[in-house]
Amino acid sequence: MDTKSRRHHTSDPRIEVGRQIATLRRVAGLSQEALALESGLARSYLGGVERGQRNISLLNICRLAAALKVRPARLLEKL
């Protein structure tokens, strides 16, 4: 297993999902505040998710995916 694969598999999934959400949010041209408003989540909660400090629920994954106009699986594809 190469270093990149090993690092990928040992990383905290909360961090990987948070990074993916942040990346998709930036690509969509949204601020954290705008995505939070669109998804119905608190901005502080979204910030914690993006930093990998929160264990996001399936319902909130679906809410964020809808707000980002992507399938929920897209938020998890880096796992």
Secondary structure, 3 states (H helix, E strand, C coil): CCHHHHHHHHCCHHHHHHHHHHHHHHHCCCCHHHHHHHHCCCHHHHHHHHCCCCCCCHHHHHHHHHHHCCCHHHHHCCC
